Amino acid sequence: EYADSLFRENGIRYWLDYGTLLGAVREKDLIDYDTDVALGMLHEDRGKLLDLKGRIERDGFVFRKDHSAEFYRIALSEKNSLHADIFLWKRNPDGILFRENYMKKDDDKGRDFPEGLVLTLEEREIDGRMYPVPSGPEEFCRFRFGNDWRKRIRYTDK
C-alpha cells in the first residue's frame, strides 16, 4: 500500500511484476509463500523515484539500491525481510523493455517484453485495493512463467 500511494501521489507509473503479478492474476492475492513485493517501473522514472528517497526514509522505511541486479528496495527495516523490490525497465529502439542485469532465479522466467504491455495498464484487486498490472495480464503471466503459470509451484520446489 505504501509504495502504491507514494507512486500515485508523485505521478510515477508502475505495475505489479514477477510473483506479485502472478499472485494478483492467479490467486487474486499475494502468494502466501512469497517474501516480497515486486514492482516494475520504466527506467525513465528513475529520477522521480530517487527524488523520493528522503521522504521514504522520513516515513521510517529503508531505501537502497541493489548493485548486483540493479533494482531498488523499500524495506520496513534493515533487519526485517518485508520489502518491495522495484525493477527498472529500459527501452531499446525496437520498443522492447529490458533490464541489463538479472538475478539467477530469473533464468527460467520470460525477460524482455514489448513496451506496449505496460503503456496501458489494467488494475487488479488484492485485499480490497486496486493495483496496476500490464495490459493482458494473463498473457503476460504466460510469457513470464510459461504455459503452466496457473499451477502453484514454489520456486524452491523446482
Contacts in CASP RR format, 6 or more apart in sequence:
PFRMAT RR
TARGET T0000
AUTHOR 0000-0000-0000
METHOD contacts of the structure
MODEL  1
EYADSLFRENGIRYWLDYGTLLGAVREKDLIDYDTDVALGMLHEDRGKLL
DLKGRIERDGFVFRKDHSAEFYRIALSEKNSLHADIFLWKRNPDGILFRE
NYMKKDDDKGRDFPEGLVLTLEEREIDGRMYPVPSGPEEFCRFRFGNDWR
KRIRYTDK
1 129 0 8 1.000
2 59 0 8 1.000
2 61 0 8 1.000
2 74 0 8 1.000
2 84 0 8 1.000
3 14 0 8 1.000
3 37 0 8 1.000
3 39 0 8 1.000
3 74 0 8 1.000
3 84 0 8 1.000
3 86 0 8 1.000
4 129 0 8 1.000
4 131 0 8 1.000
6 12 0 8 1.000
6 52 0 8 1.000
6 55 0 8 1.000
6 56 0 8 1.000
7 13 0 8 1.000
7 14 0 8 1.000
7 41 0 8 1.000
10 48 0 8 1.000
10 51 0 8 1.000
10 52 0 8 1.000
11 48 0 8 1.000
12 41 0 8 1.000
12 45 0 8 1.000
12 48 0 8 1.000
12 49 0 8 1.000
13 41 0 8 1.000
13 42 0 8 1.000
13 45 0 8 1.000
13 118 0 8 1.000
13 121 0 8 1.000
13 132 0 8 1.000
14 39 0 8 1.000
14 40 0 8 1.000
14 41 0 8 1.000
14 45 0 8 1.000
14 86 0 8 1.000
14 132 0 8 1.000
15 21 0 8 1.000
15 39 0 8 1.000
15 40 0 8 1.000
15 41 0 8 1.000
15 118 0 8 1.000
15 121 0 8 1.000
15 132 0 8 1.000
15 133 0 8 1.000
15 134 0 8 1.000
16 24 0 8 1.000
16 37 0 8 1.000
16 38 0 8 1.000
16 39 0 8 1.000
16 40 0 8 1.000
16 124 0 8 1.000
16 131 0 8 1.000
16 132 0 8 1.000
16 133 0 8 1.000
17 38 0 8 1.000
17 39 0 8 1.000
17 40 0 8 1.000
17 87 0 8 1.000
18 38 0 8 1.000
18 87 0 8 1.000
18 109 0 8 1.000
18 144 0 8 1.000
19 31 0 8 1.000
19 34 0 8 1.000
19 38 0 8 1.000
20 30 0 8 1.000
20 31 0 8 1.000
20 34 0 8 1.000
20 36 0 8 1.000
20 37 0 8 1.000
20 38 0 8 1.000
20 39 0 8 1.000
21 38 0 8 1.000
21 133 0 8 1.000
21 134 0 8 1.000
21 137 0 8 1.000
21 140 0 8 1.000
21 141 0 8 1.000
21 144 0 8 1.000
22 31 0 8 1.000
22 141 0 8 1.000
22 144 0 8 1.000
22 145 0 8 1.000
22 149 0 8 1.000
23 29 0 8 1.000
23 30 0 8 1.000
23 31 0 8 1.000
23 34 0 8 1.000
23 126 0 8 1.000
24 30 0 8 1.000
24 124 0 8 1.000
24 125 0 8 1.000
24 126 0 8 1.000
24 131 0 8 1.000
24 133 0 8 1.000
24 137 0 8 1.000
25 124 0 8 1.000
25 133 0 8 1.000
25 137 0 8 1.000
25 138 0 8 1.000
25 141 0 8 1.000
26 141 0 8 1.000
26 149 0 8 1.000
26 150 0 8 1.000
26 152 0 8 1.000
28 124 0 8 1.000
28 125 0 8 1.000
28 126 0 8 1.000
29 126 0 8 1.000
29 127 0 8 1.000
30 37 0 8 1.000
30 126 0 8 1.000
30 127 0 8 1.000
33 154 0 8 1.000
35 81 0 8 1.000
35 82 0 8 1.000
36 81 0 8 1.000
36 82 0 8 1.000
36 83 0 8 1.000
36 84 0 8 1.000
36 85 0 8 1.000
37 83 0 8 1.000
37 84 0 8 1.000
37 85 0 8 1.000
38 84 0 8 1.000
38 85 0 8 1.000
38 87 0 8 1.000
39 84 0 8 1.000
39 85 0 8 1.000
39 86 0 8 1.000
39 87 0 8 1.000
40 86 0 8 1.000
40 87 0 8 1.000
40 88 0 8 1.000
40 89 0 8 1.000
40 118 0 8 1.000
41 49 0 8 1.000
41 86 0 8 1.000
41 87 0 8 1.000
41 88 0 8 1.000
41 89 0 8 1.000
42 88 0 8 1.000
42 89 0 8 1.000
42 91 0 8 1.000
42 97 0 8 1.000
42 118 0 8 1.000
43 88 0 8 1.000
43 89 0 8 1.000
43 90 0 8 1.000
43 91 0 8 1.000
44 91 0 8 1.000
45 88 0 8 1.000
46 88 0 8 1.000
49 72 0 8 1.000
49 86 0 8 1.000
49 88 0 8 1.000
52 63 0 8 1.000
53 63 0 8 1.000
54 63 0 8 1.000
56 63 0 8 1.000
56 74 0 8 1.000
57 63 0 8 1.000
61 74 0 8 1.000
61 75 0 8 1.000
61 76 0 8 1.000
62 73 0 8 1.000
62 74 0 8 1.000
62 75 0 8 1.000
62 76 0 8 1.000
62 77 0 8 1.000
62 78 0 8 1.000
63 72 0 8 1.000
63 73 0 8 1.000
63 74 0 8 1.000
63 75 0 8 1.000
64 72 0 8 1.000
64 73 0 8 1.000
64 75 0 8 1.000
65 71 0 8 1.000
65 72 0 8 1.000
65 73 0 8 1.000
66 72 0 8 1.000
66 73 0 8 1.000
66 85 0 8 1.000
68 101 0 8 1.000
68 103 0 8 1.000
69 99 0 8 1.000
69 101 0 8 1.000
69 102 0 8 1.000
69 103 0 8 1.000
70 88 0 8 1.000
70 99 0 8 1.000
70 100 0 8 1.000
70 101 0 8 1.000
71 85 0 8 1.000
71 86 0 8 1.000
71 87 0 8 1.000
71 88 0 8 1.000
72 85 0 8 1.000
72 86 0 8 1.000
72 88 0 8 1.000
73 83 0 8 1.000
73 84 0 8 1.000
73 85 0 8 1.000
73 86 0 8 1.000
74 83 0 8 1.000
74 84 0 8 1.000
74 86 0 8 1.000
75 82 0 8 1.000
75 83 0 8 1.000
75 84 0 8 1.000
76 82 0 8 1.000
76 83 0 8 1.000
87 99 0 8 1.000
88 99 0 8 1.000
89 97 0 8 1.000
89 98 0 8 1.000
89 99 0 8 1.000
89 118 0 8 1.000
90 97 0 8 1.000
90 98 0 8 1.000
90 99 0 8 1.000
90 100 0 8 1.000
91 97 0 8 1.000
91 115 0 8 1.000
92 98 0 8 1.000
95 114 0 8 1.000
95 115 0 8 1.000
95 116 0 8 1.000
96 112 0 8 1.000
96 113 0 8 1.000
96 114 0 8 1.000
96 115 0 8 1.000
97 112 0 8 1.000
97 113 0 8 1.000
97 114 0 8 1.000
97 115 0 8 1.000
97 118 0 8 1.000
98 111 0 8 1.000
98 112 0 8 1.000
99 111 0 8 1.000
102 111 0 8 1.000
105 155 0 8 1.000
108 158 0 8 1.000
109 144 0 8 1.000
109 145 0 8 1.000
110 143 0 8 1.000
110 144 0 8 1.000
110 145 0 8 1.000
110 146 0 8 1.000
113 134 0 8 1.000
113 140 0 8 1.000
113 143 0 8 1.000
113 144 0 8 1.000
116 135 0 8 1.000
117 134 0 8 1.000
117 135 0 8 1.000
117 136 0 8 1.000
117 140 0 8 1.000
118 134 0 8 1.000
118 135 0 8 1.000
119 135 0 8 1.000
120 135 0 8 1.000
121 132 0 8 1.000
121 133 0 8 1.000
121 134 0 8 1.000
121 135 0 8 1.000
122 132 0 8 1.000
122 133 0 8 1.000
122 134 0 8 1.000
122 135 0 8 1.000
122 136 0 8 1.000
122 137 0 8 1.000
123 130 0 8 1.000
123 131 0 8 1.000
123 132 0 8 1.000
123 133 0 8 1.000
124 130 0 8 1.000
124 131 0 8 1.000
124 133 0 8 1.000
124 137 0 8 1.000
125 131 0 8 1.000
133 140 0 8 1.000
134 140 0 8 1.000
141 149 0 8 1.000
142 149 0 8 1.000
END
